[in-house]
Amino acid sequence: MHHYILPRKQAITVFFVFAFGYFLSCLLRAITATLSPVLTLEFELMAADLGLLAGGYFLGFASMQIPLGYLLDKFGPKKIVSSFLLIAFIGTVSFALAQSFSGLLVSRILIGVGAGACLMAPLTGYRIWFAENQQQRANSWMLMIASTGFVFSTLPVQILLPIIGWRWIFGGITFLIFVCILLILFFIPSWRQRSKEEQEKNTGSLSDVWKNKFFRSTIPLGLFNYGGMIAIQTLWAGPWMVRVSGYSPLESATGLFWINLVMLIAFFVWGYFLPKISKYGLSAIKLMKFGLPISYLVLLSIVVLGSKAGAFLFTIYILTSIVLTLAQPAVALSFPTYLAGKSFTSFNLLIFVGTFIMQWGIGLVIDLCQFFGHGEIPSFQISFSIYLVICVLCYLYFILNNKNE
């Protein structure tokens, strides 16, 4: 595998094909927030059940990240992402046909497994095919695509729901996954294998990643802060707006739509300006150090305001958390290219294990508080307060380990 740069036209084609796959992955990731009222009613779900169902995607996703790193470094993005999407195809068919909570959960885990390569495969490819000064931009614009998927999972899904029902929505997504597999097979370049000499010279193991000082400093942030932010964006912002702020399901879906639309625009602007910002000495570490406390203040205001906190404050919270996205490319750039797959997937493992923990954990705390006699609104506030305290501790750990940066 050699370090080579694709021609501009081919690079754009590769980006958009990968972006389509990642769009579908993120649509599937976030769709449970919009479907939560209908699934809760049809399958009689408790808050913990809903958190587990949404988190099942992340459990399946996270379970594949370590083997995925080895597979990507050896076989490349084309073979791996097309193979994984076949599993997602099976999972979406199964979800559409499910008749019980256990059927939904197993299907959701399969979807997570199948979608597990939809970001890591592109980022691994970009690490080889794109110039180094474009890495942060490529990462941010892929996250812009994520927001596009999140946008389509909100109001468009809510509008289609009474027309065709949630099962046929999943049927349509299944067809789009099949189209994506064909596009990947036709347009993504094959991986150039390293020679025996290169393999002997450039060897790297997973332990090289996990022993790295900077990587270890990001572990709590990736697990709890980043994972929790995604848990709120893709699930708990919706139930908060319905059960705490008093929104109708349509108003909640509209709120989620605007949250993700703002993030789509933010990631585009963020990706455009990042290469320019870095020229002024503002590294990823510095931006995270100064930016994260702002997001904590916004989260605190959501907790304090309770029923008065709605879509606007959640938009500001997700927006001010954008600096967290700098951690993943910063980790990858701290390793040589032959560790690209392992470094990307190791950090991704943290994010999605953390998302699963936080999605389920927030629901468990809400149910536990209600079990001990607290009302619904105080239960949500207590759960989000615990998350805020965890975030601050993660930040302090990161700062202490990078105080000279």
C-alpha positions as CSV (number, residue, x, y, z in Angstrom):
1,M,0.0,0.0,0.0
2,H,1.6,3.2,-1.2
3,H,0.9,6.8,-0.2
4,Y,-0.6,8.3,-3.3
5,I,-3.0,11.1,-4.1
6,L,-6.0,10.8,-6.4
7,P,-6.7,13.2,-9.3
8,R,-9.2,15.9,-8.3
9,K,-12.1,14.6,-10.4
10,Q,-11.7,11.0,-9.1
11,A,-11.3,12.2,-5.5
12,I,-14.6,14.1,-5.8
13,T,-16.3,11.0,-7.1
14,V,-14.9,8.8,-4.4
15,F,-16.0,11.4,-1.7
16,F,-19.6,11.5,-3.0
17,V,-19.9,7.7,-3.3
18,F,-18.6,7.2,0.3
19,A,-20.8,10.1,1.4
20,F,-23.9,8.3,0.1
21,G,-23.1,5.3,2.2
22,Y,-22.4,7.4,5.3
23,F,-25.6,9.3,4.8
24,L,-27.6,6.0,4.9
25,S,-25.6,5.0,8.0
26,C,-26.5,8.2,9.8
27,L,-30.1,8.1,8.7
28,L,-30.4,4.7,10.3
29,R,-28.5,5.8,13.4
30,A,-30.8,8.7,14.2
31,I,-34.2,7.5,12.9
32,T,-35.2,6.0,16.3
33,A,-35.5,9.6,17.8
34,T,-38.2,10.4,15.3
35,L,-39.8,6.9,15.5
36,S,-39.7,6.8,19.3
37,P,-43.3,7.8,19.9
38,V,-44.7,5.2,17.4
39,L,-42.4,2.4,18.5
40,T,-43.0,3.2,22.2
41,L,-46.8,2.9,21.6
42,E,-46.7,-0.1,19.3
43,F,-44.3,-2.2,21.4
44,E,-45.1,-0.7,24.8
45,L,-41.5,0.4,25.5
46,M,-40.1,1.9,28.7
47,A,-37.4,4.6,28.6
48,A,-34.7,2.0,29.2
49,D,-36.1,-0.2,26.4
50,L,-36.0,2.8,24.0
51,G,-32.4,3.6,25.1
52,L,-31.4,0.0,24.6
53,L,-33.0,-0.2,21.2
54,A,-31.3,3.0,20.0
55,G,-28.1,1.9,21.6
56,G,-28.3,-1.5,19.9
57,Y,-27.0,0.2,16.7
58,F,-24.0,1.5,18.5
59,L,-23.4,-1.9,20.2
60,G,-23.2,-3.6,16.9
61,F,-21.2,-0.8,15.4
62,A,-18.6,-0.8,18.3
63,S,-18.3,-4.6,18.2
64,M,-16.7,-4.4,14.7
65,Q,-14.3,-1.6,15.1
66,I,-11.2,-3.5,16.2
67,P,-11.4,-6.2,13.6
68,L,-12.4,-3.5,11.1
69,G,-9.1,-1.7,11.6
70,Y,-7.1,-4.9,10.7
71,L,-9.4,-5.6,7.7
72,L,-9.2,-2.0,6.3
73,D,-5.4,-1.9,6.6
74,K,-5.1,-5.3,4.8
75,F,-7.9,-5.3,2.2
76,G,-8.9,-1.6,1.8
77,P,-12.2,0.3,1.8
78,K,-13.7,-1.0,-1.4
79,K,-13.9,-4.7,-0.4
80,I,-14.7,-4.0,3.3
81,V,-17.5,-1.4,3.1
82,S,-19.3,-3.2,0.3
83,S,-19.2,-6.5,2.3
84,F,-20.4,-4.8,5.5
85,L,-23.3,-3.1,3.8
86,L,-24.7,-6.5,2.9
87,I,-25.1,-7.0,6.6
88,A,-26.9,-3.7,7.0
89,F,-29.1,-4.7,4.1
90,I,-30.1,-7.8,6.0
91,G,-30.6,-5.8,9.2
92,T,-33.0,-3.3,7.6
93,V,-35.1,-6.0,6.0
94,S,-35.3,-7.8,9.4
95,F,-36.2,-4.5,11.2
96,A,-39.0,-3.8,8.7
97,L,-40.5,-7.3,9.4
98,A,-39.9,-7.4,13.2
99,Q,-42.9,-8.3,15.3
100,S,-41.4,-8.0,18.8
101,F,-39.0,-5.8,20.8
102,S,-36.3,-8.6,20.7
103,G,-36.7,-8.7,16.9
104,L,-36.2,-5.0,16.6
105,L,-33.2,-5.1,18.9
106,V,-31.4,-8.0,17.0
107,S,-32.1,-6.2,13.7
108,R,-30.8,-2.9,15.1
109,I,-27.6,-4.6,16.2
110,L,-27.2,-6.1,12.7
111,I,-27.7,-2.7,11.2
112,G,-25.0,-1.3,13.5
113,V,-22.6,-4.0,12.5
114,G,-23.2,-3.4,8.8
115,A,-22.9,0.4,9.0
116,G,-19.7,0.0,11.0
117,A,-17.4,0.6,8.0
118,C,-19.3,3.6,6.5
119,L,-17.1,6.2,8.1
120,M,-14.0,4.4,8.9
121,A,-13.5,3.0,5.4
122,P,-13.7,6.5,3.8
123,L,-11.4,8.1,6.4
124,T,-8.9,5.3,6.0
125,G,-9.0,5.8,2.2
126,Y,-8.7,9.6,2.5
127,R,-5.6,9.1,4.7
128,I,-3.9,7.5,1.7
129,W,-5.7,9.1,-1.2
130,F,-6.0,12.7,-0.1
131,A,-3.3,15.3,0.8
132,E,-2.4,15.6,4.5
133,N,-3.6,19.3,4.7
134,Q,-7.1,18.1,3.6
135,Q,-7.6,15.5,6.3
136,Q,-9.4,17.7,8.8
137,R,-11.6,19.1,6.0
138,A,-12.5,15.7,4.7
139,N,-13.4,14.6,8.2
140,S,-15.6,17.7,8.8
141,W,-17.3,17.3,5.5
142,M,-18.1,13.7,6.2
143,L,-19.7,14.9,9.4
144,M,-21.6,17.4,7.4
145,I,-23.0,14.3,5.5
146,A,-23.8,12.8,8.9
147,S,-25.9,15.8,9.7
148,T,-27.6,15.5,6.3
149,G,-28.6,11.9,7.3
150,F,-29.8,13.2,10.7
151,V,-31.9,15.9,8.9
152,F,-33.6,13.4,6.7
153,S,-34.3,11.2,9.8
154,T,-36.4,13.9,11.3
155,L,-39.1,15.9,9.5
156,P,-39.0,14.0,6.2
157,V,-39.5,10.7,8.1
158,Q,-42.2,12.2,10.3
159,I,-44.1,13.4,7.1
160,L,-43.8,9.9,5.5
161,L,-44.8,8.1,8.6
162,P,-48.6,8.5,8.4
163,I,-48.4,8.0,4.6
164,I,-46.5,4.7,4.3
165,G,-45.7,3.6,7.8
166,W,-42.4,3.0,9.5
167,R,-42.0,-0.5,8.0
168,W,-42.1,0.7,4.4
169,I,-39.7,3.5,5.3
170,F,-37.2,0.8,6.2
171,G,-38.0,-1.0,3.0
172,G,-37.0,2.1,1.0
173,I,-33.8,2.4,2.9
174,T,-33.0,-1.2,2.1
175,F,-33.3,-0.4,-1.6
176,L,-30.9,2.6,-1.2
177,I,-28.3,0.4,0.5
178,F,-28.4,-2.0,-2.5
179,V,-27.8,1.0,-4.8
180,C,-24.9,2.2,-2.6
181,I,-23.2,-1.2,-2.8
182,L,-23.2,-1.1,-6.6
183,L,-21.8,2.4,-6.6
184,I,-18.9,1.4,-4.3
185,L,-18.1,-1.6,-6.5
186,F,-18.0,0.5,-9.6
187,F,-16.3,3.8,-8.5
188,I,-14.1,3.2,-5.4
189,P,-10.4,2.4,-6.3
190,S,-8.9,-0.9,-5.3
191,W,-6.3,-1.0,-2.4
192,R,-2.6,-1.1,-3.4
193,Q,-1.0,-3.8,-1.3
194,R,2.4,-3.1,0.3
195,S,5.4,-5.1,-0.9
196,K,7.1,-7.6,1.4
197,E,9.9,-5.1,2.0
198,E,7.4,-2.4,3.1
199,Q,5.5,-4.9,5.3
200,E,8.8,-5.8,7.1
201,K,9.8,-2.1,7.5
202,N,6.4,-0.7,8.4
203,T,4.7,-2.9,10.9
204,G,2.3,-1.8,13.5
205,S,0.0,-3.3,16.0
206,L,-3.1,-2.2,17.9
207,S,-1.0,-1.9,21.1
208,D,1.0,0.9,19.3
209,V,-2.2,2.9,19.1
210,W,-3.5,2.2,22.7
211,K,-0.1,2.9,24.3
212,N,0.2,6.3,22.6
213,K,0.0,9.1,25.2
214,F,-2.2,11.5,23.2
215,F,-4.6,8.7,22.3
216,R,-5.0,7.7,26.0
217,S,-5.7,11.3,26.9
218,T,-8.7,11.3,24.6
219,I,-10.2,8.0,25.9
220,P,-12.6,9.6,28.4
221,L,-13.6,12.3,26.0
222,G,-14.3,9.8,23.3
223,L,-16.2,7.4,25.5
224,F,-18.4,9.8,27.6
225,N,-18.3,13.3,26.2
226,Y,-18.4,12.6,22.5
227,G,-20.5,9.5,23.0
228,G,-23.0,11.3,25.2
229,M,-23.3,14.2,22.7
230,I,-24.2,11.8,20.0
231,A,-26.6,10.0,22.3
232,I,-28.4,13.3,22.9
233,Q,-28.4,14.3,19.2
234,T,-29.6,11.0,17.9
235,L,-32.0,10.1,20.7
236,W,-32.6,12.0,23.9
237,A,-33.1,15.4,22.5
238,G,-36.4,14.1,21.0
239,P,-37.8,12.6,24.2
240,W,-36.8,15.7,26.2
241,M,-38.7,17.9,23.8
242,V,-41.8,15.7,24.0
243,R,-41.8,14.6,27.7
244,V,-40.1,17.7,29.3
245,S,-40.8,20.6,27.0
246,G,-44.3,19.5,26.0
247,Y,-43.7,19.3,22.2
248,S,-46.0,17.3,20.0
249,P,-44.3,14.5,18.0
250,L,-44.4,16.7,14.9
251,E,-43.0,19.7,16.8
252,S,-40.2,17.4,18.2
253,A,-39.4,16.1,14.7
254,T,-39.3,19.7,13.4
255,G,-37.0,20.7,16.3
256,L,-34.7,17.8,15.5
257,F,-34.8,18.8,11.8
258,W,-33.5,22.3,12.6
259,I,-30.9,21.0,15.0
260,N,-29.4,18.8,12.3
261,L,-29.8,21.3,9.5
262,V,-27.8,23.9,11.6
263,M,-25.1,21.2,12.2
264,L,-25.0,20.4,8.5
265,I,-24.2,24.1,7.7
266,A,-21.8,24.3,10.7
267,F,-19.8,21.2,9.5
268,F,-19.5,22.7,6.0
269,V,-18.2,26.0,7.3
270,W,-16.0,24.3,9.9
271,G,-14.5,22.1,7.2
272,Y,-13.9,25.0,4.9
273,F,-12.1,27.2,7.5
274,L,-10.1,24.5,9.4
275,P,-7.1,24.5,7.1
276,K,-7.0,28.3,7.3
277,I,-7.4,28.3,11.1
278,S,-4.5,25.9,11.5
279,K,-2.1,28.4,9.8
280,Y,-2.5,30.6,12.9
281,G,-1.3,28.0,15.3
282,L,-4.7,27.0,16.6
283,S,-4.2,23.3,16.9
284,A,-7.0,20.7,17.5
285,I,-5.9,20.5,21.1
286,K,-6.2,24.2,21.7
287,L,-9.5,24.5,20.1
288,M,-10.9,21.6,22.2
289,K,-9.4,23.2,25.4
290,F,-11.1,26.6,24.8
291,G,-14.3,25.3,23.1
292,L,-15.6,22.5,25.3
293,P,-16.3,24.6,28.4
294,I,-18.8,26.6,26.4
295,S,-20.7,23.5,25.5
296,Y,-20.8,22.5,29.2
297,L,-22.4,25.9,30.1
298,V,-25.0,25.4,27.5
299,L,-25.8,21.9,28.8
300,L,-26.0,23.3,32.4
301,S,-28.6,25.9,31.1
302,I,-30.7,23.0,29.6
303,V,-30.7,21.2,32.9
304,V,-31.6,24.3,34.9
305,L,-34.3,25.6,32.6
306,G,-36.0,22.1,32.4
307,S,-39.3,22.5,30.6
308,K,-38.3,25.8,29.1
309,A,-35.3,24.3,27.3
310,G,-36.3,23.2,23.8
311,A,-34.9,22.8,20.3
312,F,-33.0,26.1,20.3
313,L,-30.8,25.3,23.3
314,F,-30.2,21.7,22.1
315,T,-29.1,23.2,18.8
316,I,-26.6,25.5,20.6
317,Y,-25.4,22.6,22.7
318,I,-24.6,20.3,19.7
319,L,-23.2,23.3,17.8
320,T,-20.7,24.2,20.6
321,S,-19.7,20.6,20.9
322,I,-18.4,20.6,17.4
323,V,-14.8,20.9,18.6
324,L,-15.0,17.3,19.8
325,T,-14.9,16.2,16.2
326,L,-11.3,17.4,15.9
327,A,-10.2,14.6,18.2
328,Q,-10.5,11.7,15.7
329,P,-8.4,13.2,12.8
330,A,-5.9,14.5,15.3
331,V,-5.5,11.0,16.7
332,A,-5.1,9.5,13.2
333,L,-2.5,12.2,12.1
334,S,-0.4,11.3,15.2
335,F,0.3,7.9,13.6
336,P,1.9,6.7,10.4
337,T,-0.3,5.8,7.4
338,Y,0.2,2.1,7.9
339,L,-1.7,2.5,11.2
340,A,-4.5,4.5,9.6
341,G,-7.2,1.9,9.9
342,K,-6.3,0.8,13.4
343,S,-6.1,4.4,14.7
344,F,-9.3,5.5,13.2
345,T,-11.3,2.5,14.3
346,S,-9.8,2.5,17.8
347,F,-11.1,6.0,18.5
348,N,-14.3,5.2,16.8
349,L,-14.7,2.2,19.1
350,L,-14.5,4.7,22.0
351,I,-17.2,6.9,20.5
352,F,-19.7,4.2,19.8
353,V,-19.2,2.2,23.0
354,G,-19.7,5.5,24.8
355,T,-22.8,6.3,22.7
356,F,-24.3,2.9,23.6
357,I,-23.4,3.4,27.3
358,M,-24.9,6.9,27.4
359,Q,-28.0,6.2,25.4
360,W,-28.9,3.3,27.6
361,G,-27.5,4.9,30.8
362,I,-29.5,8.1,30.4
363,G,-32.7,6.0,30.1
364,L,-31.8,3.8,33.0
365,V,-31.3,6.8,35.3
366,I,-34.6,8.4,34.2
367,D,-36.4,5.1,35.0
368,L,-34.6,4.8,38.3
369,C,-35.4,8.3,39.4
370,Q,-39.1,7.7,38.5
371,F,-39.0,4.4,40.4
372,F,-37.9,6.4,43.5
373,G,-40.8,8.8,43.2
374,H,-39.4,11.7,41.1
375,G,-41.5,13.3,38.4
376,E,-40.7,12.9,34.8
377,I,-39.1,16.4,34.4
378,P,-36.8,16.1,37.5
379,S,-35.8,12.6,36.3
380,F,-34.6,14.0,33.0
381,Q,-32.8,16.8,34.8
382,I,-31.0,14.5,37.2
383,S,-29.9,12.2,34.4
384,F,-28.6,15.1,32.3
385,S,-26.8,16.5,35.3
386,I,-24.9,13.3,35.9
387,Y,-23.9,13.4,32.2
388,L,-22.6,17.0,32.7
389,V,-20.5,16.1,35.7
390,I,-18.9,13.1,33.8
391,C,-18.1,15.5,30.9
392,V,-16.3,17.9,33.1
393,L,-14.2,15.1,34.6
394,C,-13.3,13.9,31.2
395,Y,-12.3,17.4,30.1
396,L,-10.0,17.8,33.2
397,Y,-8.3,14.5,32.5
398,F,-7.7,15.7,28.9
399,I,-6.3,19.0,30.0
400,L,-4.0,17.5,32.6
401,N,-2.5,15.1,30.1
402,N,-2.0,17.9,27.4
403,K,-1.1,20.9,29.6
404,N,2.0,21.7,27.6
405,E,0.2,21.8,24.2
